[in-house]
């Protein structure tokens, strides 16, 4: 893919990601996981890291920061989604994207709620407190999973549909990837 196209896609993803975090939305229903998966699947590692990092930093600039250990867990969880995107990159398929999205959502749920329990003061620092942290986060997980699946379907679907049109009808001048 040309540098120009990579830059256009990267900037578009940053705009969608920041907007998705700043505009009103149901709790945890943002495009960040899908952006991490998508960008590492289709863009170079340099662009995908820039997309993820800039999206998070710009949105957090407006939203504000919180306890650094919990922020680190959030950023790490999204970075892990990017690693999963690298695995999808080898051969993109509906099943791999769906499985990668679900795995990314689960990783986010497990890592971030562990961090809230470990570093926050909302739950007792016992096994029961950890289980309470996970239990209380289930409604947020539901929203995360729905949002992640929606945005992943949107992002990957647009590209894959465009590739199908290109291969069958020659609508696109160059293959996206």
C-alpha positions in Angstrom: 0.0 0.0 0.0 1.3 3.5 -0.8 2.5 5.8 2.0 -0.2 8.2 1.0 -3.0 5.6 1.4 -1.5 4.4 4.6 -1.5 7.9 6.0 -5.1 8.6 4.9 -6.3 5.4 6.5 -4.3 6.0 9.7 -5.6 9.6 10.0 -9.2 8.3 9.3 -8.9 5.7 12.0 -7.5 8.2 14.5 -10.5 10.5 13.8 -13.0 7.7 14.2 -11.3 6.4 17.3 -11.1 9.8 19.1 -14.6 10.6 18.0 -15.8 7.2 19.2 -14.4 7.9 22.6 -15.4 11.5 23.0 -18.9 11.5 21.5 -21.7 10.2 23.7 -21.9 6.4 23.5 -23.0 3.5 25.7 -20.3 2.6 28.3 -17.3 0.8 26.8 -18.9 0.7 23.3 -16.0 2.3 21.4 -14.0 1.4 18.2 -10.6 1.2 19.9 -10.3 -2.6 20.0 -11.4 -2.9 16.4 -9.0 -0.1 15.4 -6.1 -2.0 17.1 -7.1 -5.2 15.3 -7.7 -3.6 11.9 -4.6 -1.3 11.9 -2.2 -4.1 12.7 -3.9 -6.3 10.1 -3.7 -3.9 7.2 -1.2 -1.2 8.0 2.6 -1.4 8.7 3.5 -1.8 12.3 4.8 1.8 12.4 1.4 3.2 11.2 -0.6 0.9 13.4 1.3 1.8 16.6 0.9 5.5 15.7 -2.8 5.0 15.1 -3.4 3.3 18.4 -1.1 5.5 20.5 -2.3 8.8 19.1 -6.0 7.8 19.3 -5.6 7.0 23.0 -3.5 10.0 23.9 -5.6 12.5 22.1 -8.8 11.2 23.6 -7.3 10.9 27.1 -6.2 14.5 26.8 -9.8 15.6 26.6 -11.3 12.9 28.8 -8.6 13.2 31.5 -6.3 10.7 33.1 -6.8 8.3 35.9 -4.6 6.0 38.0 -1.5 5.3 36.0 -1.5 1.5 36.7 -5.0 1.2 35.5 -4.3 3.3 32.4 -1.3 1.1 31.7 -3.6 -2.0 31.9 -6.0 -0.3 29.4 -3.3 0.6 27.0 -1.7 -2.8 27.3 -5.0 -4.5 26.6 -5.5 -2.6 23.4 -1.9 -3.3 22.4 -2.6 -7.0 22.9 -5.5 -6.6 20.5 -2.9 -5.3 18.1 -0.8 -8.4 18.5 -3.9 -10.5 17.7 -4.3 -8.3 14.6 -0.8 -9.4 13.5 -2.0 -13.0 13.7 -5.0 -12.2 11.6 -2.8 -10.5 9.0 -1.4 -13.7 7.6 -4.8 -14.8 6.2 -7.8 -12.6 6.9 -11.1 -14.6 7.2 -14.4 -14.0 8.9 -13.6 -16.7 11.5 -10.2 -15.2 12.4 -11.6 -11.7 12.7 -14.5 -12.9 14.8 -12.3 -15.0 17.1 -9.7 -12.3 17.3 -12.3 -9.7 18.2 -13.8 -12.0 20.9 -10.4 -12.8 22.3 -9.5 -9.1 22.4 -12.7 -8.3 24.2 -12.0 -11.0 26.8 -8.4 -9.9 27.3 -9.5 -6.4 27.9 -12.1 -7.5 30.4 -9.7 -9.8 32.3 -6.7 -7.4 32.4 -8.5 -4.1 33.1 -10.8 -5.5 35.8 -7.9 -7.2 37.4 -6.1 -3.8 37.4 -9.1 -2.1 38.9 -9.2 -4.7 41.7 -5.4 -4.7 42.2 -4.7 -1.0 42.1 -8.1 0.6 42.9 -10.0 0.9 46.2 -13.4 -0.2 45.0 -13.0 -3.9 46.0 -11.3 -5.7 48.8 -8.0 -7.2 47.9 -9.2 -10.8 48.3 -10.2 -13.5 45.9 -13.8 -12.5 46.6 -13.1 -8.9 45.8 -11.6 -9.9 42.5 -14.6 -12.0 41.7 -16.8 -9.1 42.6 -14.8 -6.8 40.3 -15.4 -9.2 37.4 -19.1 -9.7 38.3 -19.8 -5.9 38.5 -18.1 -5.4 35.1 -20.2 -7.9 33.2 -22.6 -5.2 31.8 -19.6 -3.2 30.6 -18.2 -6.4 29.0 -21.4 -6.9 27.1 -21.2 -3.4 25.7 -17.5 -3.9 24.9 -18.2 -7.1 23.0 -21.1 -5.7 21.1 -19.1 -2.5 20.2 -16.0 -4.5 19.3 -17.9 -6.9 17.0 -19.8 -4.0 15.4 -16.7 -1.9 14.6 -14.6 -4.9 13.6 -17.4 -6.0 11.2 -17.6 -2.5 9.8 -13.9 -1.9 9.3 -13.0 -5.4 8.1 -16.2 -5.7 6.1 -15.6 -2.5 4.1 -12.1 -3.6 3.1 -13.0 -7.2 2.4 -16.1 -6.1 0.4 -13.9 -3.7 -1.6 -11.4 -6.5 -2.3 -14.2 -8.7 -3.6 -15.5 -5.9 -5.9 -12.0 -5.4 -7.1 -11.3 -9.0 -7.9 -14.7 -9.7 -9.5 -15.4 -6.4 -11.2 -12.2 -4.4 -11.2 -13.9 -1.5 -9.4 -10.8 -0.5 -7.6 -7.6 0.5 -9.3 -5.3 -1.2 -6.8 -5.8 -3.9 -4.3 -6.0 -2.4 -0.8 -3.4 -4.6 0.8 
